[in-house]
């Protein structure tokens, strides 16, 4: 009965065939660590623009519907209408205009249409970088059809549709509270207007955070799947080696725990995740898992 090879065994066989063809099988090769994959910053920026464009109708609705309504809302309160039905109607009308403005751009169908091609490009980037790493050490690129990634791709799209849609929903809730508290504390129209405009900046920052965090989480999860599918059991933790690395002495987050800085260059096993998870899994983590390919040199 013919033995069924695992993906790891197939890769070893491919490597040996490649060396045999090159007449190098008899030479004792030394294992080496693949290079760190290229930065995914360009994809973070692309994702941020995608989210920002999706939220553009929300920002526009605030400027077109809510800001012009602020004098009426303040006037209603000062007229001692306070929080009865008439005051509530003024507020509701203003925020209904915002909801109408974002309904189409933030529909599941519209977001999915934009997320699908972006997700495909991001997955292809990860595939090329991982294939380049394997080829640089083993001499072959074993990646072909990867149907096992489909659930992860679908999960990424669904999760980010929910995250993007939640941005204006959460912002709207906070805006209502900020406007109400501003009026109650006697703030002027200028001050309340500034508060509303500040919220637009907060929305923009939230979009940046999601773009950075979700891009790296997705790449980290794809790397984990691709490595384990090939039978790679260990990886070397590699940081971005800059001031934003968690736990770096003298950096932006020197007291962050767990420290990713202290993990630089250390080996970890996929079946035993360290505290906080594998590279790319923690919030805004930009670290990567470089595969350990020692077994292919045995």
N, C-alpha and C positions, 0 to 999 in steps of 0.2 A: 504494500500500500504506500503510495507516494506521500511523503511528508509535506504538509502545508506550511510554507514559510511565513513567518511574521514579517511585518514591514521592516523591522530592524534587520532581520536576517537577509531580506531582499536587498537592502541598502548595502550591507556588507558584501554580498555576492556581486553587486554592481561595481562596488569599489575595486574588488579583487580582479574582476574582469577588465576594468579600465587599466589597472596597474599591469596586468599580464600583457595586455595589448601594447603597453608602452615599454615592456621589458623591464619593469621596475619592481616586480613582485618579490624578488629575492632580497631587495634592499630593505633594511630595517627602517621603517618610517617612524618619525617621532610625532606624537599627537600635538596639535597646536590649537589655540583658541581662535575661533572665527572673529572677524572684526565686528564691532558694534554696528547695528543697522543704522542707516541714514536717519536724520532727524525727520519727524513727521510734522514739523511746525507748519509747513505749507498746507497740510490738511486741516490743522487746527484753524488756520485763518480762513480756509474755504468753508469750513463748517460754521464758523462764526458769521460769515457773510450770509450763508444760507439762512441761519436763524434770524439774523438781523432783517433780512428781506421779508421773511415770513411775518415778523413783528412790525414791519413798517406801517401797515394800516392801523395798528393799535396806537403807535406814537402819533400818527396823523389824526386819529380820532380824538385823542386827548387835546391836541392843539385846536382842532376844528369844532369839537363839541363841548369838551369840559371847560377849557380855559374861558371861552366866551360866556359860559353859564355861571362862573364864579360870582360875578356881581349880583346876580339874581338870587343865588343861594345865600350869600351874606346878607342881602337886603331882607330876605324872607326871615332870617333869624333875628335881625335887629328890629323887625316889625313885630316882635314878640310872637310870631307864628311858631317859632322854635321848632320842636320836633313833632308837631302834629301832622295830620294828613297832607296839608298844603305844603309844608316844608319838605316832607318826604317825597311828594310828587315832583318837586323841582329837582331834587337830587336824583330820583329814579329816572327822570326824563334825560338828564345829562348823561348818566351812565348807560342807559339803554342805547344811546347814540354810539357809545364806544363799542358795545357788544355787537351791534349791527355792522360796524366798520371792520371788525376782525373775523366775522363768522366765516366768510368764504376762504380767506387766506389761511386760516387755521383749521380747516376741515381735515379730517383724516386723509381723504383722497388727495388733497392738494399737497399736504406735507409728505405723504408717501411718494408722490410723483417726483418730488425734489430729493428725497432721501435715498431712493433706490439707486440712482446713478452714482451719487456720492459714496454710498456704502460699497458699491462694486469697485470703485476706484481705490478706496481705502483698503479693501480686502486684497486687491491686486497688488497694491504697494507692499503690503505685508508678505504676500506670497513671493514677490520678486526678491525682497530683501532676505527672506529666510532661505530661498533657493540659492541666492548668492553666497550666503554663509555656508551652507552645506557643500556647495560646489567648491568653494575655496579650500576646504579641508579634505573632503572625500573624493572630489574629482568628478562627481556626477550630480545631477539635479533630479531627485526622485519624485517631485511633486507633479501630479497629473490631475485627474478628476478628484474633487474633494466634496462629495455630497454631504459628508458628515458636518460640514460647516453651515449648511443651510439653516438649521434651527437657530444657530447663533446669529446669523445675519438677520433673520426674521425678528428675533428677540431684540436686537439692537434697534431696528426700525421702530418697532412697537413701543419700546421704552422711551425713545427720543421723541416720538410723536406726543406721548403723554407729558414729557418734561417741557417741551416747547409750548404746548397748549396751557400748561399750568402757569407759565410766566405771566401772561396778562390776567389770568384769573386771580392769582395771588396779588399782583400789583394793584388790580382794581379794588380788592378787599382792603389793602393797606391804604390806598388813596382815600377811600371813603372815611376811614378812621382818622387819617391825618387832617383831612379837611374839616371834619366835625370837631376835632380837638382844637384846631387852629381857630375856628369861629368861636368856640366856647371860651377860649383863653383871650379873646379880644385881638387876635392878630389882624393886621391890615390886609387889604386886597393884594398889595405888593408882596407881602410876606407869604401869604397862602399861594399866590401864583408861583413864587420861587420854590415852595415845597413841592408843588405839582411838577415843575420842571426838573427838580432834583430826582423825582421818581423815574423820569424818563432815562436819566443817567444810570440809575440803579438797575433798570431793566436791561440796559445795554451791558452793564458789567455782569449781570446774571447770564446773559447770552454767551459772553466770553468764557465764563467759568464752565458752563455746560459744554461748550465746544472743546475746550482743552481737556476737561475731565473725561468726557465720553469718547473722544478720539483715542486717548491713551488706554482707557479701559478696554475698548474694542480691540485695539492692536495687541494688548496684553493677553486677552482671552484667545485671540486667533493664534498667537505664538504658542500658548499653552496647548491648544488643541493640535496644532501641527507638529509640535515636538513630541508629544506623547503618542500621537498616531504613528510616528516613525520609530517608536520604541526608545526615544531619548528620555532617560530617567532623571538626569540632572542638568542644571544650568548654572552659569556664573552670573551673579548679580552685578549689573553695570549701571551706574548713575549717570546723570547728565554732566556731572563734574563742574557745576557752577554754583553760584551763591544761593540758588533757590532749592538746593537739595536738602531734604529734611535731616536735621541733626548736624549739619556742617558747622564746625566751630567758626565763628566770625561771619557766618552767612545770614540770610534773612530769617531762618527758622532754626537757630542753634539748639533750642530746647525741645524741638519736636520729637515725640516718641510714638512709635518706635523709630529709631534713627536709621535712615536709609544710607547715610554716609558711612556708617560703620559696617554696612554690608557689602560695600564696594569690593569686587574681586573675590568674594567668597562663594563657595558652592552650596547649592540648595537642591533638594529633591522635590519633584513635582507632586509626589504623594505625601509630602510632609510640609505644607505651606508654613512659612514663618509668621510670626505675629503681624497682623495687618494685611496678610495676603501676599501673593506673588507680585513681581514687578508690574506696574501699571494698574493694579487693582485698587490701591488706596486713592483717596480723593486727590486729583491733580498730580498723581505720581507720573513722572516721565522716565522712570527707570526701565530697563529692558533686561530680558533673560537671554543670555548668549549660550547656545547649546554646548554641552560637554560631549565631545565625540570620541573620547578615548577608546571606546569599545571597537571602533572601526579600524583601529591600528593594532589590535591584538593578533 
